[in-house]
Amino acid sequence: MVHDVNADSPATDLTRPAALPMMGAQADSHPPLCVEPRYLREEGRLAMIVGDTAGATQALRHFLVLRDRPDPGPMSDDVRWVRTRLSGLNR
């Protein structure tokens, strides 16, 4: 049996479902989506490889929304790369 080791509260049986946080009825069927910019950039790159222009455009535009004011350095390089690829897709 697994217990919460907090001296201020009684032990909680963490193996019981009631001890888990309530996430809604559809939590198992709809896992959270990752919207980190690096994943969107990769999604766009992979979509371009397989010829999915619409998917690539959507992912790369979403990337640019999240990286609207990048810091100098690698972030700026990524934004420049995405803008170049996006302009090529829109021709």
Buried (B, 14 or more C-beta within 10 A) or exposed (E): EEEEEEEEEEEBEEEEEEEEEEEEEEEEEEEEEEEEBEBBBEBBBEBBEEEBEEBBBBBBBBBBEEBEEBEEEEEEEBBEBBEEBBEEBEE
